Amino acid sequence: PNVESLGLDDDLNKLQVTIDKVLNITTGLDHGTTTCHNLVYPYLVYGCHATTSASVLSVTFKGIQGHGLVVCHHDTSTWNSNHPAFSELQTHPNDRKVICHWIPHNHYVWMPSV
């Protein structure tokens, strides 16, 4: 199958920006997305995991070229209840709330081409 690797543009990593447009680049709730995070090792290592019931958004910013990526998790019922996202957002796995987060620089989302 055709896949794409997407990540945050270098220039946008630490800027304060205003969001211009948000585009859902997945078809519905994508079950074929894999996210890879770079890990702290003395050499480059990625830890990757499949993401189920997620959507991927491409975000552009006013006055700045480039884009950012957001992954939204629509079903967190199988997540560990001690996951930091739950305490940060004051929620829990069975709350049925969508949890979204930016994909940082040097982290990637692999997904079927649309």
C-alpha positions in Angstrom: 0.0 0.0 0.0 1.0 3.6 -0.5 2.0 5.4 2.7 3.2 8.9 3.6 5.5 10.0 6.4 4.5 13.3 7.8 6.1 15.5 10.6 6.3 19.0 11.9 8.3 21.5 9.8 11.6 22.6 11.4 10.7 26.3 11.4 7.6 25.9 13.4 9.0 23.9 16.3 9.1 26.8 18.9 7.2 29.7 17.5 4.1 31.3 18.9 1.7 31.2 16.0 -1.9 31.8 15.0 -3.8 28.9 13.4 -5.1 29.7 9.9 -6.6 26.4 8.6 -7.2 22.9 9.9 -7.6 20.1 7.4 -8.5 16.5 8.4 -6.1 14.4 6.2 -7.5 11.0 7.2 -10.6 9.4 5.9 -12.9 9.2 9.0 -11.4 7.4 11.9 -8.2 5.9 10.5 -7.2 2.5 11.7 -4.0 2.4 9.6 -1.9 5.1 11.3 1.4 4.5 12.9 3.2 7.2 15.0 6.9 7.2 15.6 8.5 9.1 18.5 12.3 9.7 18.7 13.6 8.2 21.9 16.5 9.4 24.2 19.4 7.2 23.2 23.0 8.0 22.3 22.0 7.3 18.7 18.8 7.8 16.7 16.1 5.4 17.8 12.3 5.6 17.1 9.6 4.0 19.2 6.6 3.4 17.0 3.0 2.4 17.8 -0.2 1.8 15.9 -2.9 4.2 16.6 -6.5 3.1 16.3 -9.6 5.3 16.2 -7.6 8.4 15.4 -7.7 11.3 13.0 -4.7 13.3 11.7 -5.1 17.0 11.1 -2.8 19.2 9.1 -2.6 22.8 10.5 -1.4 25.9 8.7 -0.5 29.1 10.4 -1.1 32.8 9.5 1.9 34.5 8.0 4.1 31.4 8.2 5.0 28.8 5.6 4.8 25.2 6.6 2.4 23.1 8.6 2.0 21.2 11.9 0.4 17.9 12.6 -2.2 17.0 15.2 -3.3 13.5 16.1 -6.7 13.1 17.8 -7.5 10.0 19.7 -11.3 9.3 19.6 -11.3 6.1 21.8 -9.0 6.1 24.9 -10.9 3.3 26.7 -7.9 0.9 26.4 -5.3 3.4 27.6 -3.6 3.1 31.0 -5.6 5.2 33.5 -2.3 6.7 34.7 -1.4 8.1 31.3 -0.3 11.7 31.8 -2.9 13.0 29.3 -5.7 12.1 31.7 -4.3 14.0 34.7 -3.3 17.0 32.5 -6.8 17.2 30.9 -8.6 16.1 34.1 -10.4 13.2 32.5 -10.2 9.4 32.4 -10.2 6.5 29.9 -14.0 6.0 29.8 -14.9 9.7 29.6 -15.4 9.5 25.8 -13.5 12.8 25.3 -11.3 13.2 22.3 -7.6 13.7 23.2 -5.6 15.7 20.6 -1.9 16.5 20.6 0.8 18.1 18.4 3.3 15.8 16.7 6.6 17.3 17.6 9.6 17.9 15.3 11.5 14.7 14.5 8.4 12.6 15.3 6.4 11.1 12.4 3.0 9.8 11.4 2.8 7.0 8.8 -0.6 6.7 7.2 -2.2 5.4 4.0 -2.0 7.9 1.1 -5.3 9.6 0.4 
